[in-house]
Amino acid sequence: MGSKETYRAELRSSIRQLRDRCLYSAARWAGELLVGIEQDNPPSSVSASRGTPSSSARPPHQQDYLHRDGSSFRRSRSRPCPGSEGLSVTPAGGVSYITQDEIDDGDYYLLAKSYFDCKEYRRAAHVLRTQTSKKSIFLRCYALYLAGEKRKEEETIELEGPLGRSEVCNGELAHLERELCALRRSSAADPFTLYLYGIVLRDKGCTSLACTVLAESVNAYPWNWSAWSELQALCTTVDILTGLNLKNHWMKDFFLAGAYQELKMYNEALQKYEHLLGLFQFSDYIQAQIATAKYSLRDYDEAEIIFEELLRVDPYRIDSMDIYSNLLYAKESFSSLSSLAHRVFLTDKYRPESCCIIANYYSLKGLHEKSVIYFRRALKLNKKYLSAWTLMGHEYVEMKNTPAAIDAYRRAVDINPRDYRAWYGLGQTYEMMNMPFYALYYFRKSAFLQPSDARLWIAMGQCYESVPLQMLEEAIKCYARAAKCNDREGIALHQLAKLHSVLGRSEQAAYYYKKDLERMEEEDRQGPNMIEALLFLARHCKTEKKIEEAEMYCTRLLDYTGPEKETAKSILRGLRMPQSGFPSVEFDHLGSS
């Protein structure tokens, strides 16, 4: 059996096992991955339906991501990347992890699963109280955990304070921890029970032990994507990620790619996903992750093309479309964002992602109050929806409601302390309140988490420049860092030139003004920054006796109609005066008369 058939068999088996244990999200992910493998002899109609539009509309380097007949992927995705050797290492007989004892469903198990599917969790657990098979033990403990979560949600609604906070916890955690710990110690815990034990430990705050237990779970049964996802959420630093003891398996590469994405290591994530496309050539999941990574790297055009193709192939898709809406918002694409909002509204308007997309649409239209309504709706559906908390904070900033903005950002960092956007939002809010010391603290946190984002360093520099601080040397360091981080707006170069000029460093100021001028010429930009650069360079060159260069800058200023034109004329007269032989004062006097 070839490798593709091996992967197909493994995924089909995992889908059945995951569905039997009511892990529907992981089964859904495995199913999407299964159809992402290229068929050996695909029907012509399927091949045609998953093809791309005319390739002449896109550059060659963008076609490779979207060409769905498989040929382009073989050329561009087959190269290996460092750390992905495990892709080809699949344990022999990987589909036989489940014993016959677990495959046979007893009558009690079938009844309990029926109760479980109807969300009658305590009834399901009660039915299985005397059952001893590993499958029954898992479903009983899982039902108890979900019953505790359901009660926790109810108490949260009943007891939450004015800011929507409460300290309610799952009442089943202590009992479940004791039972699952005993099962693990006696080696009676199967991979699914270990997965549940890891979740319980995570909820109790035992993150280190949770990582160890979840690693044991995925090593024993690698196809449970839910376990990988929980482990990925606990890998908040590179040290934690590298410290995991994981066996080589192709599922490990999916995990590492997702972990790199969460740790803001977007280039490494792209390498992993591009390598995985060598086998899973039709995987919409992988392409969505590639588009998300490119969006994070601010490669908006290529990311937009991939998202458009995903929607063309799967018009009812909502997963990852909130990222696409953020991209359209950043590009101010009113019509595309309106079309996307209308599409998801008709597909499923009560998905958190749908609400977030509609909120982005209203925000782009300037209707911030309506935008907040939909962000709140998204959070009623999922209180841990990080993006909604952060974006709602941005809306409150636009509405000048700083207390509400601060609360929204704080809720975001409570969910994920590595969300640099929320820390940046807190810094902006305190800056608006004229509290630069607080703002600087949050800007530093943000820049530490995302050191490659020039906007964060510029925000820190502006904070150092503010009147209460006036720490110009520190501001220069921040702007210099921003300039090295591909500052697309060119703010850093201009501010560096101005600050060096203020500090009397003419040579350094001239250097940065020249670089800023070159950037504006390349981008064909006009404006006050260009006038300022030309004036400074004209005066500097005059002082340095660089007559020809000074004349060149003055000549360019003569094309403007404001006061800078008269200033340029005055500088030109000063430049020509030594050549005429007249004294400076006399020449100026004659010129004025």
KATA-V485198 format. One record per residue. N is the residue number from 1. RES is the residue in three letters. SS is DSSP state (@ for helix, = for strand, . for the rest). PHI is phi in whole degrees, -180 to 180 (* if undefined). BURIAL is + if it has 9 or more other C-alpha atoms within 8 Angstrom, else -. Layout:
n=<N & N>
res=<RES & RES>
ss=<SS & SS>
phi=<PHI & PHI>
burial=<BURIAL & BURIAL>
//
This chain:
n=<1 & 2 & 3 & 4 & 5 & 6 & 7 & 8 & 9 & 10 & 11 & 12 & 13 & 14 & 15 & 16 & 17 & 18 & 19 & 20 & 21 & 22 & 23 & 24 & 25 & 26 & 27 & 28 & 29 & 30 & 31 & 32 & 33 & 34 & 35 & 36 & 37 & 38 & 39 & 40 & 41 & 42 & 43 & 44 & 45 & 46 & 47 & 48 & 49 & 50 & 51 & 52 & 53 & 54 & 55 & 56 & 57 & 58 & 59 & 60 & 61 & 62 & 63 & 64 & 65 & 66 & 67 & 68 & 69 & 70 & 71 & 72 & 73 & 74 & 75 & 76 & 77 & 78 & 79 & 80 & 81 & 82 & 83 & 84 & 85 & 86 & 87 & 88 & 89 & 90 & 91 & 92 & 93 & 94 & 95 & 96 & 97 & 98 & 99 & 100 & 101 & 102 & 103 & 104 & 105 & 106 & 107 & 108 & 109 & 110 & 111 & 112 & 113 & 114 & 115 & 116 & 117 & 118 & 119 & 120 & 121 & 122 & 123 & 124 & 125 & 126 & 127 & 128 & 129 & 130 & 131 & 132 & 133 & 134 & 135 & 136 & 137 & 138 & 139 & 140 & 141 & 142 & 143 & 144 & 145 & 146 & 147 & 148 & 149 & 150 & 151 & 152 & 153 & 154 & 155 & 156 & 157 & 158 & 159 & 160 & 161 & 162 & 163 & 164 & 165 & 166 & 167 & 168 & 169 & 170 & 171 & 172 & 173 & 174 & 175 & 176 & 177 & 178 & 179 & 180 & 181 & 182 & 183 & 184 & 185 & 186 & 187 & 188 & 189 & 190 & 191 & 192 & 193 & 194 & 195 & 196 & 197 & 198 & 199 & 200 & 201 & 202 & 203 & 204 & 205 & 206 & 207 & 208 & 209 & 210 & 211 & 212 & 213 & 214 & 215 & 216 & 217 & 218 & 219 & 220 & 221 & 222 & 223 & 224 & 225 & 226 & 227 & 228 & 229 & 230 & 231 & 232 & 233 & 234 & 235 & 236 & 237 & 238 & 239 & 240 & 241 & 242 & 243 & 244 & 245 & 246 & 247 & 248 & 249 & 250 & 251 & 252 & 253 & 254 & 255 & 256 & 257 & 258 & 259 & 260 & 261 & 262 & 263 & 264 & 265 & 266 & 267 & 268 & 269 & 270 & 271 & 272 & 273 & 274 & 275 & 276 & 277 & 278 & 279 & 280 & 281 & 282 & 283 & 284 & 285 & 286 & 287 & 288 & 289 & 290 & 291 & 292 & 293 & 294 & 295 & 296 & 297 & 298 & 299 & 300 & 301 & 302 & 303 & 304 & 305 & 306 & 307 & 308 & 309 & 310 & 311 & 312 & 313 & 314 & 315 & 316 & 317 & 318 & 319 & 320 & 321 & 322 & 323 & 324 & 325 & 326 & 327 & 328 & 329 & 330 & 331 & 332 & 333 & 334 & 335 & 336 & 337 & 338 & 339 & 340 & 341 & 342 & 343 & 344 & 345 & 346 & 347 & 348 & 349 & 350 & 351 & 352 & 353 & 354 & 355 & 356 & 357 & 358 & 359 & 360 & 361 & 362 & 363 & 364 & 365 & 366 & 367 & 368 & 369 & 370 & 371 & 372 & 373 & 374 & 375 & 376 & 377 & 378 & 379 & 380 & 381 & 382 & 383 & 384 & 385 & 386 & 387 & 388 & 389 & 390 & 391 & 392 & 393 & 394 & 395 & 396 & 397 & 398 & 399 & 400 & 401 & 402 & 403 & 404 & 405 & 406 & 407 & 408 & 409 & 410 & 411 & 412 & 413 & 414 & 415 & 416 & 417 & 418 & 419 & 420 & 421 & 422 & 423 & 424 & 425 & 426 & 427 & 428 & 429 & 430 & 431 & 432 & 433 & 434 & 435 & 436 & 437 & 438 & 439 & 440 & 441 & 442 & 443 & 444 & 445 & 446 & 447 & 448 & 449 & 450 & 451 & 452 & 453 & 454 & 455 & 456 & 457 & 458 & 459 & 460 & 461 & 462 & 463 & 464 & 465 & 466 & 467 & 468 & 469 & 470 & 471 & 472 & 473 & 474 & 475 & 476 & 477 & 478 & 479 & 480 & 481 & 482 & 483 & 484 & 485 & 486 & 487 & 488 & 489 & 490 & 491 & 492 & 493 & 494 & 495 & 496 & 497 & 498 & 499 & 500 & 501 & 502 & 503 & 504 & 505 & 506 & 507 & 508 & 509 & 510 & 511 & 512 & 513 & 514 & 515 & 516 & 517 & 518 & 519 & 520 & 521 & 522 & 523 & 524 & 525 & 526 & 527 & 528 & 529 & 530 & 531 & 532 & 533 & 534 & 535 & 536 & 537 & 538 & 539 & 540 & 541 & 542 & 543 & 544 & 545 & 546 & 547 & 548 & 549 & 550 & 551 & 552 & 553 & 554 & 555 & 556 & 557 & 558 & 559 & 560 & 561 & 562 & 563 & 564 & 565 & 566 & 567 & 568 & 569 & 570 & 571 & 572 & 573 & 574 & 575 & 576 & 577 & 578 & 579 & 580 & 581 & 582 & 583 & 584 & 585 & 586 & 587 & 588 & 589 & 590 & 591 & 592 & 593>
res=<MET & GLY & SER & LYS & GLU & THR & TYR & ARG & ALA & GLU & LEU & ARG & SER & SER & ILE & ARG & GLN & LEU & ARG & ASP & ARG & CYS & LEU & TYR & SER & ALA & ALA & ARG & TRP & ALA & GLY & GLU & LEU & LEU & VAL & GLY & ILE & GLU & GLN & ASP & ASN & PRO & PRO & SER & SER & VAL & SER & ALA & SER & ARG & GLY & THR & PRO & SER & SER & SER & ALA & ARG & PRO & PRO & HIS & GLN & GLN & ASP & TYR & LEU & HIS & ARG & ASP & GLY & SER & SER & PHE & ARG & ARG & SER & ARG & SER & ARG & PRO & CYS & PRO & GLY & SER & GLU & GLY & LEU & SER & VAL & THR & PRO & ALA & GLY & GLY & VAL & SER & TYR & ILE & THR & GLN & ASP & GLU & ILE & ASP & ASP & GLY & ASP & TYR & TYR & LEU & LEU & ALA & LYS & SER & TYR & PHE & ASP & CYS & LYS & GLU & TYR & ARG & ARG & ALA & ALA & HIS & VAL & LEU & ARG & THR & GLN & THR & SER & LYS & LYS & SER & ILE & PHE & LEU & ARG & CYS & TYR & ALA & LEU & TYR & LEU & ALA & GLY & GLU & LYS & ARG & LYS & GLU & GLU & GLU & THR & ILE & GLU & LEU & GLU & GLY & PRO & LEU & GLY & ARG & SER & GLU & VAL & CYS & ASN & GLY & GLU & LEU & ALA & HIS & LEU & GLU & ARG & GLU & LEU & CYS & ALA & LEU & ARG & ARG & SER & SER & ALA & ALA & ASP & PRO & PHE & THR & LEU & TYR & LEU & TYR & GLY & ILE & VAL & LEU & ARG & ASP & LYS & GLY & CYS & THR & SER & LEU & ALA & CYS & THR & VAL & LEU & ALA & GLU & SER & VAL & ASN & ALA & TYR & PRO & TRP & ASN & TRP & SER & ALA & TRP & SER & GLU & LEU & GLN & ALA & LEU & CYS & THR & THR & VAL & ASP & ILE & LEU & THR & GLY & LEU & ASN & LEU & LYS & ASN & HIS & TRP & MET & LYS & ASP & PHE & PHE & LEU & ALA & GLY & ALA & TYR & GLN & GLU & LEU & LYS & MET & TYR & ASN & GLU & ALA & LEU & GLN & LYS & TYR & GLU & HIS & LEU & LEU & GLY & LEU & PHE & GLN & PHE & SER & ASP & TYR & ILE & GLN & ALA & GLN & ILE & ALA & THR & ALA & LYS & TYR & SER & LEU & ARG & ASP & TYR & ASP & GLU & ALA & GLU & ILE & ILE & PHE & GLU & GLU & LEU & LEU & ARG & VAL & ASP & PRO & TYR & ARG & ILE & ASP & SER & MET & ASP & ILE & TYR & SER & ASN & LEU & LEU & TYR & ALA & LYS & GLU & SER & PHE & SER & SER & LEU & SER & SER & LEU & ALA & HIS & ARG & VAL & PHE & LEU & THR & ASP & LYS & TYR & ARG & PRO & GLU & SER & CYS & CYS & ILE & ILE & ALA & ASN & TYR & TYR & SER & LEU & LYS & GLY & LEU & HIS & GLU & LYS & SER & VAL & ILE & TYR & PHE & ARG & ARG & ALA & LEU & LYS & LEU & ASN & LYS & LYS & TYR & LEU & SER & ALA & TRP & THR & LEU & MET & GLY & HIS & GLU & TYR & VAL & GLU & MET & LYS & ASN & THR & PRO & ALA & ALA & ILE & ASP & ALA & TYR & ARG & ARG & ALA & VAL & ASP & ILE & ASN & PRO & ARG & ASP & TYR & ARG & ALA & TRP & TYR & GLY & LEU & GLY & GLN & THR & TYR & GLU & MET & MET & ASN & MET & PRO & PHE & TYR & ALA & LEU & TYR & TYR & PHE & ARG & LYS & SER & ALA & PHE & LEU & GLN & PRO & SER & ASP & ALA & ARG & LEU & TRP & ILE & ALA & MET & GLY & GLN & CYS & TYR & GLU & SER & VAL & PRO & LEU & GLN & MET & LEU & GLU & GLU & ALA & ILE & LYS & CYS & TYR & ALA & ARG & ALA & ALA & LYS & CYS & ASN & ASP & ARG & GLU & GLY & ILE & ALA & LEU & HIS & GLN & LEU & ALA & LYS & LEU & HIS & SER & VAL & LEU & GLY & ARG & SER & GLU & GLN & ALA & ALA & TYR & TYR & TYR & LYS & LYS & ASP & LEU & GLU & ARG & MET & GLU & GLU & GLU & ASP & ARG & GLN & GLY & PRO & ASN & MET & ILE & GLU & ALA & LEU & LEU & PHE & LEU & ALA & ARG & HIS & CYS & LYS & THR & GLU & LYS & LYS & ILE & GLU & GLU & ALA & GLU & MET & TYR & CYS & THR & ARG & LEU & LEU & ASP & TYR & THR & GLY & PRO & GLU & LYS & GLU & THR & ALA & LYS & SER & ILE & LEU & ARG & GLY & LEU & ARG & MET & PRO & GLN & SER & GLY & PHE & PRO & SER & VAL & GLU & PHE & ASP & HIS & LEU & GLY & SER & SER>
ss=<. & . & @ & @ & @ & @ & @ & @ & @ & @ & @ & @ & @ & @ & @ & @ & @ & @ & @ & @ & . & . & . & @ & @ & @ & @ & @ & @ & @ & @ & @ & @ & @ & . & . & . & . & . & . & . & . & . & @ & @ & @ & @ & @ & @ & . & . & . & . & . & @ & @ & @ & . & . & @ & @ & @ & @ & . & . & . & . & . & . & . & @ & @ & @ & @ & @ & @ & @ & . & . & . & . & . & . & . & @ & @ & @ & @ & . & . & . & . & . & @ & @ & @ & . & . & . & @ & @ & @ & @ & . & . & . & @ & @ & @ & @ & @ & @ & @ & @ & @ & @ & @ & . & . & . & @ & @ & @ & @ & @ & @ & @ & . & . & . & . & . & . & @ & @ & @ & @ & @ & @ & @ & @ & @ & @ & @ & @ & @ & @ & @ & @ & @ & @ & @ & @ & @ & @ & @ & @ & @ & @ & . & . & . & . & . & . & . & . & . & . & . & . & . & @ & @ & @ & @ & @ & @ & @ & @ & @ & @ & @ & @ & @ & . & . & . & . & . & @ & @ & @ & @ & @ & @ & @ & @ & @ & @ & @ & @ & @ & . & . & . & @ & @ & @ & @ & @ & @ & @ & @ & @ & @ & @ & @ & @ & @ & . & . & . & . & @ & @ & @ & @ & @ & @ & @ & @ & @ & @ & . & . & . & @ & @ & @ & @ & @ & . & . & . & . & . & . & . & @ & @ & @ & @ & @ & @ & @ & @ & @ & @ & @ & @ & @ & . & . & . & @ & @ & @ & @ & @ & @ & @ & @ & @ & @ & @ & . & . & . & . & . & . & . & @ & @ & @ & @ & @ & @ & @ & @ & @ & @ & @ & @ & @ & . & . & . & @ & @ & @ & @ & @ & @ & @ & @ & @ & @ & @ & @ & @ & @ & . & . & . & . & . & . & . & @ & @ & @ & @ & @ & @ & @ & @ & @ & @ & . & . & . & @ & @ & @ & @ & @ & @ & @ & @ & @ & @ & @ & @ & @ & @ & @ & . & . & . & @ & @ & @ & @ & @ & @ & @ & @ & @ & @ & @ & @ & @ & . & . & . & @ & @ & @ & @ & @ & @ & @ & @ & @ & @ & @ & @ & @ & @ & . & . & . & . & @ & @ & @ & @ & @ & @ & @ & @ & @ & @ & @ & @ & @ & . & . & . & @ & @ & @ & @ & @ & @ & @ & @ & @ & @ & @ & @ & @ & @ & . & . & . & . & @ & @ & @ & @ & @ & @ & @ & @ & @ & @ & @ & @ & @ & . & . & . & @ & @ & @ & @ & @ & @ & @ & @ & @ & @ & @ & @ & @ & @ & . & . & . & . & @ & @ & @ & @ & @ & @ & @ & @ & @ & @ & @ & @ & . & . & . & . & . & . & @ & @ & @ & @ & @ & @ & @ & @ & @ & @ & @ & @ & @ & . & . & . & . & . & . & @ & @ & @ & @ & @ & @ & @ & @ & @ & @ & @ & @ & . & . & . & @ & @ & @ & @ & @ & @ & @ & @ & @ & @ & @ & @ & @ & @ & @ & @ & @ & . & . & . & . & . & @ & @ & @ & @ & @ & @ & @ & @ & @ & @ & @ & @ & @ & @ & @ & @ & . & . & . & @ & @ & @ & @ & @ & @ & @ & @ & @ & @ & @ & . & . & . & . & . & @ & @ & @ & @ & @ & @ & @ & @ & @ & @ & @ & @ & @ & @ & @ & @ & @ & @ & . & . & . & @ & @ & @ & @ & @ & @ & @ & @ & @ & .>
phi=<* & -69 & -63 & -63 & -66 & -62 & -64 & -63 & -62 & -62 & -69 & -62 & -63 & -65 & -61 & -63 & -67 & -68 & -66 & -61 & -97 & 64 & -92 & -69 & -64 & -68 & -65 & -63 & -61 & -65 & -64 & -65 & -71 & -60 & -77 & -81 & -82 & -64 & -73 & -64 & -133 & -68 & -61 & -62 & -68 & -67 & -60 & -69 & -70 & -102 & -77 & -99 & -64 & -49 & -72 & -68 & -84 & -130 & -64 & -57 & -71 & -93 & -66 & -60 & -71 & -116 & -76 & -97 & -86 & 96 & -68 & -66 & -65 & -63 & -74 & -103 & -110 & -86 & -74 & -75 & -130 & -58 & 87 & -109 & -62 & -68 & -62 & -95 & -104 & -114 & -57 & -63 & 64 & -61 & -83 & -105 & -71 & -97 & -83 & -64 & -59 & -83 & -72 & -71 & -93 & -80 & -64 & -64 & -64 & -64 & -66 & -63 & -66 & -64 & -61 & -60 & -65 & -90 & 66 & -95 & -68 & -71 & -65 & -62 & -65 & -66 & -63 & -94 & -64 & -106 & -84 & -117 & -69 & -61 & -65 & -70 & -61 & -61 & -65 & -64 & -67 & -66 & -64 & -64 & -61 & -70 & -63 & -65 & -66 & -64 & -67 & -61 & -63 & -64 & -69 & -61 & -64 & -75 & -114 & -65 & -80 & -64 & -99 & 78 & -107 & -156 & -108 & -72 & -128 & -71 & -72 & -92 & -62 & -62 & -64 & -65 & -62 & -62 & -68 & -70 & -63 & -64 & -64 & -67 & -64 & -89 & 61 & -98 & -87 & -86 & -58 & -75 & -66 & -63 & -60 & -65 & -62 & -62 & -65 & -62 & -64 & -61 & -66 & -87 & 89 & -90 & -68 & -64 & -67 & -61 & -61 & -62 & -68 & -67 & -64 & -62 & -64 & -73 & -68 & -80 & -143 & -75 & -92 & -86 & -64 & -61 & -66 & -60 & -64 & -65 & -65 & -62 & -65 & -85 & -86 & -85 & -137 & -64 & -63 & -65 & -63 & -72 & -83 & -75 & -99 & -116 & -76 & -70 & -166 & -65 & -67 & -63 & -69 & -62 & -63 & -63 & -62 & -66 & -65 & -60 & -61 & -68 & -88 & 66 & -97 & -69 & -65 & -66 & -63 & -60 & -59 & -63 & -66 & -64 & -68 & -65 & -64 & -60 & -105 & -90 & -70 & -106 & -76 & -67 & -59 & -64 & -65 & -63 & -69 & -64 & -62 & -64 & -64 & -68 & -63 & -65 & -85 & 64 & -93 & -66 & -63 & -70 & -63 & -63 & -62 & -66 & -63 & -61 & -68 & -60 & -70 & -67 & -74 & -130 & -67 & -103 & -72 & -120 & -55 & 71 & -73 & -67 & -65 & -61 & -67 & -63 & -64 & -64 & -64 & -64 & -88 & 55 & -89 & -59 & -66 & -67 & -69 & -63 & -64 & -65 & -62 & -65 & -64 & -70 & -63 & -75 & -77 & -164 & -77 & -106 & -88 & -56 & -64 & -63 & -62 & -66 & -64 & -65 & -62 & -62 & -62 & -66 & -64 & -64 & -80 & 86 & -93 & -69 & -64 & -66 & -60 & -63 & -58 & -75 & -65 & -64 & -64 & -61 & -76 & -69 & -80 & -152 & -69 & -102 & -77 & -58 & -59 & -66 & -62 & -66 & -68 & -66 & -60 & -60 & -66 & -66 & -62 & -62 & -87 & 63 & -98 & -67 & -61 & -67 & -63 & -61 & -64 & -64 & -65 & -67 & -64 & -65 & -74 & -66 & -72 & -141 & -64 & -97 & -81 & -65 & -65 & -69 & -63 & -64 & -62 & -63 & -62 & -62 & -64 & -69 & -65 & -62 & -87 & 58 & -123 & -65 & -66 & -64 & -59 & -63 & -60 & -73 & -63 & -64 & -59 & -65 & -67 & -65 & -78 & -135 & -69 & -93 & -95 & -63 & -61 & -71 & -69 & -65 & -61 & -64 & -61 & -65 & -68 & -64 & -75 & -59 & -58 & -64 & -97 & 52 & -99 & -68 & -64 & -67 & -62 & -61 & -61 & -66 & -66 & -64 & -66 & -64 & -63 & -78 & -100 & 59 & -71 & -71 & -80 & 73 & -68 & -63 & -62 & -64 & -69 & -62 & -63 & -64 & -67 & -65 & -66 & -61 & -83 & 78 & -99 & -65 & -64 & -65 & -62 & -62 & -60 & -74 & -64 & -65 & -64 & -66 & -64 & -61 & -63 & -66 & -68 & -63 & -91 & 56 & -102 & -125 & 144 & -63 & -64 & -69 & -61 & -62 & -65 & -64 & -63 & -63 & -66 & -63 & -67 & -64 & -67 & -63 & -64 & -85 & 64 & -94 & -64 & -64 & -67 & -63 & -62 & -62 & -66 & -66 & -62 & -67 & -71 & -67 & -76 & -92 & -110 & -86 & -62 & -64 & -66 & -67 & -63 & -64 & -62 & -63 & -66 & -63 & -62 & -66 & -74 & -83 & -60 & -63 & -72 & -81 & 90 & -84 & -65 & -61 & -65 & -62 & -66 & -66 & -65 & -66 & -65 & -74 & -79>
burial=<- & - & - & - & - & + & - & + & + & + & + & + & + & + & + & + & - & + & + & - & + & + & + & - & - & + & + & + & + & + & + & + & + & + & + & + & + & + & - & - & - & - & - & - & - & - & + & - & - & + & + & + & - & - & - & - & - & - & - & - & - & + & + & + & - & + & + & + & - & + & - & + & + & + & - & - & + & + & - & - & - & - & - & + & + & + & + & - & + & + & - & - & - & - & + & - & - & - & - & - & - & + & - & - & - & - & - & + & + & + & + & + & + & + & + & + & - & - & - & + & + & + & + & + & + & - & + & + & - & - & - & - & - & + & - & + & + & + & + & + & + & + & + & + & + & + & + & + & + & - & + & + & - & - & + & + & - & - & - & + & - & - & - & - & - & - & - & - & - & + & - & + & + & - & - & + & + & - & - & + & + & - & + & + & - & - & - & - & + & - & + & + & + & + & + & + & + & + & + & + & + & + & - & - & - & + & + & - & + & + & + & + & + & + & + & + & + & + & + & - & + & + & + & + & + & + & + & + & + & + & + & + & - & - & + & + & - & - & - & + & + & - & - & + & - & - & - & + & + & + & + & + & + & + & + & + & + & + & + & + & + & - & + & - & + & + & - & + & + & + & + & + & + & + & + & + & + & + & - & + & + & + & + & + & - & + & + & + & + & + & + & + & + & + & + & - & - & - & + & + & - & + & + & + & + & + & + & - & + & + & + & - & - & - & - & - & - & + & - & + & + & + & - & + & + & + & + & + & + & - & - & - & + & + & - & - & + & + & - & + & + & - & + & + & + & - & - & - & + & - & + & + & + & + & + & + & + & + & + & + & + & + & + & + & - & - & + & + & - & + & + & + & + & + & + & + & + & + & + & - & + & - & - & - & + & + & - & + & + & + & + & + & + & + & + & + & + & - & - & - & + & + & - & + & + & + & + & + & + & + & + & + & + & - & - & - & - & - & + & + & - & + & + & + & + & + & + & + & + & + & + & - & - & - & + & + & - & + & + & + & + & + & + & + & + & + & + & - & + & + & - & - & + & + & - & + & + & + & + & + & + & + & + & + & + & + & - & - & + & - & - & + & - & + & + & + & + & + & + & + & + & + & + & - & + & - & + & - & - & + & - & + & + & + & + & + & + & + & + & + & + & - & - & - & + & + & - & + & + & + & + & + & + & + & + & + & + & - & + & + & - & - & - & - & - & - & - & - & - & + & + & - & + & + & + & + & + & + & + & + & + & + & - & - & - & + & + & - & + & + & + & - & + & + & + & + & + & + & - & - & - & - & - & + & + & + & - & + & + & - & + & + & - & + & + & - & + & + & - & - & - & - & - & + & - & - & + & - & - & - & - & - & ->
//
